[in-house]
Amino acid sequence: MTHSEGLCLRPVEETDRERLWLWANDAEARAQSFQSAPIAWEEHCRWFDVRLLDPNWHAWIGVDATAQAVGVVRFLVREGRAEIGVTIAPMMRGQGFGRLLIIEGCAALFRVAPVLAVDAYIKPGNAASLAAFRAAGFLHQDDGLLSDPHLHWVLSPSGCPGCP
């Protein structure tokens, strides 16, 4: 476990399957996702089973000082780069946990994987995510199109505020 400002990280486990599904299907989380349709339980279970076995997937649950799970930060590493995803528990939003999860998650990733950079793809208009990634040291890279328009922000190990 890693600790920072009252936040601890622990690896995602099998017992987190339902929690991650509930968080991902929250209306606000779906609205900010590039794929806004609700996620069926069976689809989530297939995804979760594959990810748990994937050595290129790294994910941590953030836990606050009261042992309450506040969110998840996850990374998929490909060719020396990692794509980050963050979901904050609905009742924990607006308390600064996004920034902490991003900082601590990136620091943990840089310790365990040979990653040159972390890429964040954010929907335009997602002010909370933009503020959290900016505060976590990410720099605006470019904008483009995935399935939807996106803002591309990048963090290198040298720009990581939580890294030694």
C-alpha positions, 0 to 999 in steps of 0.5 A, spaced: 500 500 500 502 507 498 500 513 502 499 520 501 495 526 504 490 521 508 489 516 501 492 509 501 492 505 495 491 497 494 491 493 488 484 491 485 482 484 487 476 480 485 472 482 491 472 489 487 468 486 481 461 489 483 464 495 486 467 497 480 461 496 476 457 500 480 461 506 480 462 505 472 455 505 471 453 511 475 450 516 471 455 522 472 461 517 470 457 514 464 456 521 462 464 523 462 465 516 459 467 516 451 462 510 451 456 513 455 451 507 454 450 503 461 455 497 462 451 490 462 453 486 468 456 480 464 460 485 459 463 488 466 465 481 468 468 479 462 472 485 462 474 484 469 476 477 468 481 479 462 484 485 466 485 481 472 489 476 468 493 481 464 500 483 466 499 490 462 493 492 467 495 495 473 489 498 478 489 500 485 483 502 489 484 509 493 482 508 500 481 514 505 483 515 512 476 512 515 478 506 510 472 508 505 474 506 498 474 513 494 475 511 487 479 507 482 485 509 478 487 504 472 492 503 467 493 499 461 500 499 458 502 498 451 509 499 448 512 503 454 506 508 454 500 507 459 493 510 458 490 512 465 482 511 467 480 514 473 473 513 477 471 516 483 465 513 488 459 518 487 459 520 494 466 522 494 466 526 488 468 534 489 473 532 495 480 532 491 480 525 491 481 525 483 488 529 484 490 524 489 488 518 485 492 520 479 498 522 483 499 516 487 497 512 482 502 514 477 507 514 482 505 507 483 505 505 476 512 508 475 515 504 480 512 497 478 512 498 470 517 501 465 513 506 462 515 512 459 509 516 459 502 516 462 496 518 457 490 521 459 484 522 454 479 527 457 472 529 454 472 536 452 467 540 457 469 535 463 472 541 467 473 536 474 477 531 470 481 537 467 483 540 473 485 534 477 490 532 471 493 539 471 493 539 478 497 532 478 502 535 473 499 532 466 501 537 460 496 538 455 499 534 449 494 535 443 487 534 441 484 529 437 478 524 435 477 518 438 470 515 437 469 523 440 473 529 440 478 528 446 483 532 450 490 529 450 494 530 456 501 527 458 505 525 464 512 523 464 516 520 470 520 527 471 513 531 471 510 526 476 509 530 483 509 523 487 515 520 484 522 520 488 
